[in-house]
Amino acid sequence: MENIILTGPKFSGKTSTGRVLALLCSCEFADLDDLILQKTGKTPRELYAENPETLWKAEAEELTGIFERGVIRSGRMVIGTGGGIIDNSEAIAMLKNVGAIVVYLNISADSAWSRISKDGDLPPFLKTNNPRETHRNIHDRRSAAYPKLAKLIIETEGKNPNMIAHEIAERAGWK
């Protein structure tokens, strides 16, 4: 049985949907950002602020750990990735070769911006003279790359995590 790896932009619902999907399908959920925090003691934002390569190395190490422990191969599991994983070539190579159903949670740039800017604490890569334009450029570039990785593309506009999880389960054959 293939496992599910959720990808998509920041605030596309990977974590909330992943938790619902894991409950729905009675399996484990692993959030890559949480695993990185547990191992390094730093959030992905903090690692990225130090140096993007530091974050990418941590992402690749955590994915390797999951795969080497056999966790992902020993039954169904849902993994939520970080929003910028598409820029991490080492992690992407692993995701392409692990034999999982990679799901792209598609969200519009405007909806993502609304969620990102809501609390006023922008991630380091958006602390520019024009954060909204920077976000739009990054979102557009990444949105062109995610579908090339994904086996399933889920449109998330107007859907809550429960609706998205049910759609993934059905389309992935987990229901």
N, C-alpha and C positions, 0 to 999 in steps of 0.2 A: 504494500500500500504506500503510495507516494505521500510525502509530507507536504505541508503548505508553508511557503515563505512569503510574507507580506512585504511588499515594497511600495514606495510612493513618496511624494513630497512630504515635507514637514507638515504636520497637522492634517494629514489626509485620513487619519483614523486607524493607523496600523495597530497601535497598542489597544485601544478600546475595542476595535473589531476583533483583534486576535484573542483577547480575553473571552469575548462572547463566543467566538467560534470554538475555542478550546472547551468551554463549558458545554456548548451545544453538542459537540462530538466526543465528549468524555476523553479528552486527551490533554497533554501538557502544553502550556504556553511558555515560551521564552522570549523575553524582550531583550534584544541585543544591547540597547542603551543601558538597561538595568544591569546586565551582566558586566558591561564595561565599568560602570560605576562601582559595582561590588569588587571587581578585581583591582582597579586602579585607584579607587577612592576619589575619582574625579568624574564629573559629568562629561558627556561628549562635547558640550559647549566649551568647557574648560580646556579639554584636550585640543580642540580645534583652535582655540585662542592661543595656545602655546605654539602650535604648528599643525596645519592640516594633516601632514604625514603622521604625526603622533596619533591622531584619531584613527586614520586609516589602518595603521599598524595594529592598534587595539581591536578594531573591528575584525580584521583578518585573523588575529590570534583567537578571539572569542569564537568565531565561526569554525576555525580549525579545531578548537577544543570541543565544540559540540559534535563535530563530525568524527573526530578521533575517538571520543568516548563512546561512539556508536549510538548516542542518544537518538539522533535523527533517523537511524536505520532500524531501531528496535521498537517500532510501533509508530502510530501516527503522532505527529507533533506539529504545532504551529509556532513559527518564529516570526517575530516582528523586527524588521531592520530599521536602521536610522534613515532619515530622509535624504541624506547625502550619499548613501552607500553606492549609488550609481556612478559616483566619481572615483570610487575605489576599485581600481582594475584588478587587484589581487582578490578582493572579496567577490567581485563579479565573476571572475573565472571559477571560483569555488561554487557559486550559486548555479552557474551553467552546468557544472559537472556532477552535482550531488544527486540528481535524479528526483528532485522535488517539483511540486507544482508552484512555480513562482507566479504570484498574483500582484498585479499593478493596480493600486487603488488610485484612480484618476480623480483629481479635483481641479477645478479651475484656478487660475492664478489669483483671481479676485477673491474667491472664497478662502483660499489658503492665506492670502495677505490679511484678510479680515481676522482670521484666527490667530495668526502670528502676531499681529500688531495690537491685539486686544489688551494684553497685560502690560504693554509698554516696554518690556524687556526683550529687545531684539537680539537674536543670535549674533555672534561676532562678525560673521560674513555679511551681515546686513547693516553694520554700523559704518555707513558711507554717507556722502553728501546727499544722496537721493536713495534712501533705503527701498522705497517702493519700486523704483525703476530697476535697482539692483536685483530685487526679488523677482521681478517680471523676467529679466534676462536669464537668471538662473533657472527659474521655473520653466521657461520655454525650452531652454537647452536640455534640461533633465527630462522634461515631458516628451521630448523626441527620442530619448535614449531608453527610458523605462519599457516601452512596448516591445523593443527588440529583445529584451530579457524575459519578458513575461509569457507564460502559457495562457493566462487568463487576464483579461482587462475588465475591471469592474468600475463602472461610473458611480461615483459616490454622491453627486449633487442631489440634495433633497432627501437623502437616506440617512437613517440613524444606524449605529453599529449593529443592532439586532437585524435590521433588514439586510445590511451588507453581509453579515456573517451567514445568514440563511441563503443568500444568493451564492456565496462562495461554496458553501457545503453542497448545495444542489449542483452547481456547475462542475465542481471537482469530483462529484460522485461519492461524497461522504455522507449523504442522507440515505 
